[in-house]
Amino acid sequence: MTAPQGFEVATDSLRTEATVWDQESAQMGKLATKVDGVRFNRLEAGVFQLIVTPYEEVVNQVQGRCKEAVDRMKEISTTLRQVAKTYDEEERNGIHRLTNLR
């Protein structure tokens, strides 16, 4: 006895979604790296000296949130794959138990 078709589609969809989260995590990692390109120092700021410190804080926050997003997105991906694996295992175990009832 094999798993019903609809069930396989559901776990395949979970794995597909996990791949999307992995891809988006990689994009956030690239973004975190690119944020460094918008930094400037006091010399570059010229007459806008007053905004250098607050601007730097904003850049640091954006970069920090991007890096945090990378980790959280990887966690989501891992969780989706684990859920799919658990569903598959539970289905196999359930089918095995039903087969042994005969």
PyMOL commands that set and color helices and strands:
alter all, ss='L'
color gray80, all
select helices_A, chain A and resi 5-38+42-100
alter helices_A, ss='H'
color red, helices_A
deselect
rebuild
show_as cartoon
